[in-house]
C-alpha cells in the first residue's frame, strides 16, 4: 500500500525550487553517479526512471516504458503529469530548462508536490543531461506537446511547442557521452532486473521494457507487490509454508511493508528499500527489522516452552537462517550516506520498524501456530548447529590450528607482516602449487594449494563446514574467522587471488570458493579483497619471438602477425603446464599480470545465481545451463 499521495496538490512552475547553481558535473561525474564504469552508465537510466516512479508514488502515473535503441540511446516514457514547462516566476526561464540545467533544482524539495521521493537530492535529470552526448525531452501537458534538445547539458534551442496533444506525460531520450563513460553499451539483463524490481515495489504501475537490439519486449506488472517479490526470491527453493507473511504498518510519517518467507536452506536473503532505492549497505531500517525478528521469535519460543529460561536464547543468525525477506519503507525525509544512497541513516526509523514488526509478527505467530512451530523448530536446529560449530572452533584452537598456534602446513607464507602489501594465491593441486611457489615473490606473495574441491557451503551449516579440512585450512590462512566471530581487522592478506586452471574443474573450484566467500565471508568481497587471476590460454612462438594469448582471437592475431608459417602454438590446459618463470611473468607479477576484482553490484542477482548453481534443486540449474549454453566459448570436454 502506498503512503499518502498528493493528487490534489498543484504541480506547476512554482513547485520548482532552486537550491544552488550549476556545478561541474562533467568534471567529477563519480560524485553524482558513483563511477564512470558500467554501474555509473546504468545509473543514468535509473535516475530518469526514478522520476517516473515518483509520479507513481504521487498517484499520477500508471504506465512507464523503457526502450534501448540500436543507436545506443535509451528512451523513458511515462503518463504522469509531465514536467512543468511554464516560465518560472522567480527565474524567468521555463521550469523544464531549470530542472535539466540547474543542480539541486526540482520539485522533490516541495512536500506539497511529492510526499515521498527517491530523487531527494534533486540532481537526477540534471546529471543525466550533463553526462549525455545529447538529451531530448518531450512533455505532454496543458493540451500541447513541448520539445527541447540539449547537448552535453546545454540547450540547443529554446523550448518549443510541437502541436496539440491529449493526456499528460514525459518522454526523455538520451545518449550517454563516450567521452565520460568507460563503456556506453547498456546491458539488457541489468536494466531488466531493475525494472522488474520496481514493478514488485510499485504494484500499481505497469512497466514495459523493450530492447530493439534483440527484439525483447516484456511487461512487468506485479499486483501482489513484495509478496510476489519474495516468492520470486524463493522460486528455486523449497519453502516451509506456501504464502509469504505480509506485514504493513505506519509509524508517524513512515510507511512500512515487510514480506517474508522461510525456506529449507541455510542462507539469508534480505533486500531492503527506502523510497524504492535499494539500500545495499542496509541502515537503520534493517537494524530495526533484524532486532524485531530476534526478539519476537525468542518471546514466542519461551512462551511455548521451546526455550528454557532467560539464559537460553536464539541468536540473530538462528532466526534468519533460510529467510527470504523484502523490506520496503517510505520515509518523508530520508538521510542517506553518500550520493549513491546505499545506506539509510535516520535514527528514528530503527524504532519505527522494530515496533511495527514486533507488533505485526507477534499477531501473525499467534494466529498461525503450525507455521510458527516450523519457524521455531528451524531456528532451534540452527542454534544447536551454531553451538556445535562453536565447540568445533574451540577444539580446533586447542589443537593450535586457528588463532596464534600456527598456520596450515600446505601454506607457503610470505615474509612481510603488512597485510595491506600481502597477497594470497589459492591454487588447485600440488603441481600448480609447486610452480606458483617457485614463481612467486616470497616477500609479499603467499601460496596455498588446495587438494581437490572444497565443500559446497550452499548446502551445509556452519558445524558441517568446520568438519571439512579444506574449509578449515582456508579460514586459518585468511585469518578473519567465520560466522559471528568474523573480524575483518584480522585479515592477513588484502589480496586473495583465486588462480585455477582454465577448464571445467578449475571453474568449479573457483565457483565453490566464491560461494564460500559470498555466503560466509561477504565482507571480503564487499571490501574488494577477492580477485581472479587471468592466466594465458596459449603461447604463440616463431623462432626467438613469442607472445601469450588470453583468448582465441588474440591467439589468431599473433599467428597473423608472425606470418603464419613456422608458428608453434602451445595450449595451456592447466597452470602446472607452465614453468615457474612463465607463470610469474604472465599471471603473478604486479605490473605484468591482469587481475579481475570480484564485486557484487546486484545482490539479488548474485543470490539467485548461487542458489541456482550451487543449491539442491536440479531443474533450475538445468534450465539455466540450457538458456546460457550458447554463450560458452571454450568448452573443455
N, C-alpha and C positions, 0 to 999 in steps of 0.2 A: 504494500500500500504506500503510495507516495505521500510526502508531507504536504502541508498546506500550500496551495497553489496561489498564483497571482493573476487569475484570469481578468479580474475587474480592474487591475491597475493599468494606468495609461503607459503605453510604450511608444515614445516619440523622441525627437531630438533632445528634449530637455532631460531625458533619462541618462544621457551620456555625460559622464563626468571625467575630466582630465586631471590626473594626479601629478604628472610631471611630463617634461618634454621628451623629445627624441633622444634615443640612446644608440650608440654604435653597436647595434646587434650583430651586424655582419663581421665586425672585428672580433667579437667574443661570443660566437654562437653557442659554445658549450655552456655558458652561464644560463642560457634560456631553455635549451633543449637537451642538456646533459652531455651530448657528444656530437661529432660530425660523422660517425660511422652509421651503420645500418639502423641502429637503435634510434639515433637522432633523426634520421631520414623519416622513419615511420612516425616519429613524434609529430611531424607536420600534419599528417592525416588525423592523428588523434586530437590535435588541438582544434581542427576545423569541425570534426565530428562531435567533439565535446560541446561546442557551441550549439549544435543542433540538439544534443541531448538536454542541454539546459532549457531549451524551448519545450522539450517533452516534460521536464520536471515542472515547468511553469504551466502545464496543461494546454499548451498551444500548438503542439506538433504530434502527429501520429505516424508519419512516414518519413524515412530517411533512405537515401540511396547513395552508394559509393561505387564509383567506376574507375578502374585502372585502364588507361588507354594505351594503345600500341606506341604512341609517341613519347611515352614516359611521364605523361601528365596524370593527374587524379582529379576527378570531379565529385563534389559532395553536394547533394540537393536535399532540401527539407521543405515541408509545408508549414513551417512556423509562421511567425508574424512578419518576417522579413526585417533585415537590419534597417533601422531608421535612415531615411535619405534626406529629411528636411534639413534646412540650414540651422546649425546650432545657434541658439540665441546668444551665447556668450562669445563664441569664437568665430562666428560669421563664415563658417565653412560647412559643407554637407556632413552630417553626422557619420555617414558611411566612410568618408575620407578620413575623418578623425580616428575612427576605430581601426582603420587599416594603416595609418601612418604615425600615430602618436602612441608612444609607450605608456602603459598604465591608463589607457582610455577605454572605457566600456561601461556597460550598464550593470555589471556584476557588483559594483560598489553601491548601487542604489537598491536597498532592500524592498522598495515598493515594486520594483520591476521583477527581481528574481529573489525568492525567499532562500533558495538553495542553489548553489552553482559549483561546478568543478573548476571552472576557469577563473578562480578568485583573484589571481594576480593580474588579470586584465591585459596580459601580453600576448595571448594566443594568436589572433589573426594578424596583429602587427608583426609578430616574429615570423609567421609563415610567409607573409608578404615580403618581408625584408630578406628572407633566405631563399626566395624563388626567383628564377630567371624571369618569369612573368606570372602574373596573377590576374585573373579576370573574375569579376563578380556581377551577377545579375540578381536584382531584387524585384519581386512582385509585391506591390504594396500600393494602397490608395487608388486601385483600379488601373495602375500603369506598371510597365516593366522598365526598370532602370539598369544602366550598364556603365561600368568603368573598368579600365585596364591599367595595370601597374607593371613596371619593370624594375626589378631589384629594389622594390619598396617605394618607388616614386610614381605618382600618377602620370600617365602618358597624355591624357586629355581630361577635361572636366567631366563630371558626371552628366550623363545624357539620358533622355527618355527615348526608349525604342518604340513605344506604342502602348496601346491598351492591353490589359491583361486581367484575367479572372483569378480570384483567390489571392493568397499570400504565400511567401516563401523566399528562400535564398538559394542561389546556385553559385558555387565557387569552384573554379578550375585553376590549378596551379602546376607549374613545372619546377621542381627543385633545381637549384643552381649548382651545376657541376663544379663551379669554382669554389664552392663552400663544402660540399659533401664528398666523402671518400668514394661513395657509390650513390648513384641516383636510380637504381633499379629496385622498385618495390617488390617485396616478397609476398606472394599471394597468401600463403598459409599464415603469415604473421598478421596481415590485415584481417583475414577471415576469422582468426581466433578472437581478436579484439572486438569485432562486430558481433560475433556470437555471444561473447561475454556480456556486452552491453545489452543485448536482447534479453538475456536472463535477468539482468538487473533492472530492466525497464520493460515489464511485460505489456505495457500499454502501447508500445511502438513496434512497427514492422520495419525491419532494416533489410534492404535489398543490396546485394553485393554482386557486381559484375567485373569480370576480368576479360577484356577484349583480346588479350594476348593468347588465351587458350579456350575462350568460349564459356568460361564459368559463369553461371547465373543462378544465384542462391537467394532465398529469402529467409531471414531469421525472425521468428515471432514465437516467443515462449510465454503463453498466457499463465503458466504455472510459476513463473518467476524463479526465485532462487531455490525453490523446492525442486524444480526440474534441473537446475544447475547442479545440485548435489547428486541427483540421480545420474546425471551425465558423468560426474566425477567417479561414481561407483559402478559405471557401466560394465567394467571388466572384472568386477569383484563380486563375491558372494556376501550379501548383506544380512545383518542379524534380524532386521524387520523390514517389511516391504516399502513402506512410505516414510520419507524423511519427516522428522519432527520440525514443525514450523512455529517460531515464536515471534510475536510482534508486539512492540510496546512503544510508548512515547514518554520521555522524561524531559520536562521543561520544553525546550525547542528542538530536542534531539529525537529523531525518528530511528528506531532500532528494529532491524529484521535479522533473524538467525534461522538458518535451516541446517539440520544436522542429521546424520545417519551413520551408524557404525557398520563396519564390515569385518570379516574374519581374519583380516590381515593384521600386521603389526605396526603399520606406519600411520602417521597423522598427516592429513591434508587439510590445511586451513587457509582459505582465501578471504582476505579482509578488504573491504572497500569503504571509502569515505566519499560521499557525493559522486559515486561511480568511478572514483580513482582507485586503482589497485595499489594499496599501501603494502608493497612487498616486504618492507622492513618492519611492519607491524605498527606498534604505537600503543597509546593508552586504551583504545577500544579493544585491542587484542588482549592486553593485560587484564582488563575487566572481564572479558569472556572466559579466559582460562581460569581466573580466580573463582568465578561463579561455578564453573563446571566442577572444579575440585571440591569446593565447599558443599555444593548441593548434593553431589553423589556421595560424599562422605556422610553427610547428615542422614541421607536416606538409608545408607548401608548400616549405620549404627541403629537407627530406629527399627530396622527389620532384622537385626541380630547377625548380619554378615560380618560385622566387626565387633570386637570385644573391647570395651573401654575406650578412653581417650588416647591411650598410647598407640593403639593400633590404628593406622590410617592409610588411605590410598594416596599415592603421590600424584602430582600433575601428569607425569608421563603415563601412569597407570590408567587414569580416567580418559586419556586421549589416545590410547592405543587403538588403532583401527578406525579412528574418527575421520569422517569427511564432513567438512563444515564450511558454509559460506556465511560471513558476517557482513551486513551492509548497513551503514549508518549514514544518516543525512544530518549534517551539522550546519548550523546557521553561520558561524564564524570559525571555520577550521583553521588551526595553526599547524602548518606543515613544516617539516625540517627540510629546507632546500627547495629549489625551484622544481625539481622533478617529483616532489610530493610523495616520497616513498614511505614516510613515517608521520603518524599523527602525534601532535604534542599537547593537545588540550587536556589539562589535568582533570577537568570536571567530567569528561566523557568516560573515564575509567569507572567512576562510581555509578554513573547513569547506566552503563552497560551491565555492570556487575549486579546492580539492584534489579534491573529488568529480567536478566537471565535467571537469577536466583528465584524470583517470584514465579515466572512462567514455567521454568523447567521443573520446579517442585510440584506445581499443579499437574504437569504432564505425568510425572512419575507416579503421583498418587492415583491418577485416572487410568494408567496403563500398567498394571502390576507385572504382567507377563514380559513386556518389553523391558521394564525396569530391572527385573531379575536377571534377564540376559545381559544387560549392560553391566550390572554389578558383578556378575559371575566372571565376565571377561576381564573387568578391572582387577578383581581379586587374583585371577590367574596371572595377570601381568605383574601384580605386586609380588606374588610368590616367585615369579621368574626373575624379577629385579633383585630380590633378596638372594636368590641363588647366584645371580651374577656378582653381587657384592661379595659373597663368600668366595666365589671363584677368583675374584681380583685379589682378595686378601691372601688366599693361598698362593697365588702367583707371586705376590710381593714377597712372601716368606721364602719363596724359592729364589728370590733375588732377580726376577726377570723384568719387573715393571719399573719401579722407581728406585733409582740410586744403586741398584745391585748388579749392574752390568747390562750389556746390550746383546742382541742375538748374535750367535756365532757366525752366521752367514753374512752379517753386515760388515762391509769394508768401510769403516768410518773415515771421515776426513780429519785433518789436523786442526783446522780453525774451530774455535768455540763461539764464533759470532754467528748466530742463526741467520741474520739478515744477509750474510755473504755465502751461506752454505746451501748446497743442493743435494737432494737425494734422488738417485736414479733407481727406479723399480724395474727390474728386467725379468724375463722369464727364462728359467733354467740355468744350470751351471755353466753351459757352454757360452751363452751370451754374457753371463755374469763374469766369467773369466776374461773375456775380451774387453768388457766395459771396465773392469778393474785395471787392466793394463793401459787402457786408453784415457783414463780419467786424469784430472789434475788433483793429486792427493791432498793439496792444501785446502780445497773447499768443496770437492765433489765426493760424495759417498755413494756406494753401490749396494743394493740389496737384491739378490737373486731370489725368485720365488720358485718353489718346487711344485709344479702343476698348477691347477686352477684353485683359487681360494673359494671359500664357502659363499654361496649366493645369499646375501643377508636380506634380500627381499622376502625370503621365505623362512626367516629364523628370528627368534627372540634373542635378547642380549645374552642370556645364560648359555644358549646353544652356540652362539658366536664365539664366546670366550673358551669353549672347548676345542675350537679349531686352532691348530698350531700356526697356520699361515696368518690368520687374523691377529693372533696374539703377537706374532713377530712384527707385523706392520704397526700395531698400536705401540709396541715398545720402541720401535725405531723412530716413529714420528714424534712421540713424546707427549702429546696433549691429552691422552686418556680418551674415554668414550662415555657416552650416556650422560648421566647427571654429574659426573666427575670431570667432564671435558673442560680443559683450561687452555685456551689458545696461547696464553703467555708462555707456556712451556714448550712451544713448537721448536724443534731442534733444527729444522731446515725451512727456509722461507720459499724455496722452490722444491716442490715434489713433482718429479718428472716421470711419467709412465713411458717406458721405452720398450715396446713389444714388437714382435715380428709382424710384417705386413701380410698376414694370412688369416685364415678363419680363427685358428686358435689364439693368435695374438689379439684379434679384435674381441674375442670372447673374454680373454683375461682383462683387457682394458675396460670392457663393459662391467665386469664384476668389480673391478677396482672403483670405477666411477659410482657404481651402486653403493658401495661401502662408504665412499666419501660423501655422496649426496644424502644418503639416509642417516648415517651415524656420525659423520663429522662435517655437517653442512657449512660450518664456519670456514673450513679450509677453502672451499670453492667460493663462498661469499666474499672472502678477503683476498681472493686472487692468488692462492698459493699452489694451485694444481695446474700442471702443464702436460701436454702430449708432445713427445719428441717426434720429429719428422725425419725418418731415415730414408735414404735414396732407394729406389727400386732397381736402378741399373747403373752400371759403369760402362761407358762407351769409350773405346780406345782405338787409336790408329797410330802405330809407331810409338813415339815417346809422348804423344799428346793423349790426354784422357779428360773426361768430364763425367760428372754424376748427374743422373736424371731422376726426378721425383715423380714424373708422370710419363705415360706413353707418348704424349705429344712432345714433351721435352726431349725424350729419347730420339724421336724421329728428327727433331730439329738438329740435334748434334750429329746424327748419322749423315744428314744432308750437308751440314757444314764441313764435315770431314771428308766429303766427296763420295761417300757410299762404299767404294771398293776398299778392301783391306781393313774394314772396320770390324772389331770384335765387340760383342755385347755380353756383359756378364749380368745375369739376373739374380738379385739378392732375394732369396725366399725367407731368409732369417738373418738376424743380427750376427749369429755365430759364423756365417759365411764370410763376414768381413774381418780383416785383420784389425788389430788394435789401432793402428795409425789411421786407417780408413774410417773407422767408427768415430775416432776422436775428431778428425778434420771435417766430417760431414754432419755429425749428429750431436756431439758433446761439447765442442769448443765454442765458448762465447765469441760472438762476432762473426762466426762462420756457419753456425747452426741455425735452424729455424724451429722455434717452439710455438705451439698453439696454447694459449691460456684458456682454461676451461671456465666458462661463465654460465650463469643461469639468468637469462633475461626474462624468461617466461616460466615461472614456477609451475603453473597449471599444466603446461605442455610437458615439462620435464617430468612431473609426477605421473602424468598419463603414460609417457613412453616407458618409464621404469616399470610401471605396473604391467604394461602390455608385454614388454620384452623379458622381464625377469620374474613375473608373477606366476601363480599356479594355473591360471586359465590358459588352455591351449588355443581355443578358437580365435580370440582377439589377436594372438601372436601370428597365427596362420594368415588371418585377414591382412594384417599389417605387412607381412612379408610379400604376400601376393600383390598388394597395392603398390609396393615400392620396389619390386623386383627389377623393373625397367631402369631404375637409377643405378644399378650395380655396374661398375666399370671394370673392376678387377676381381674375378671370382676364382678362388683357389679351390679346386676340387680334386 
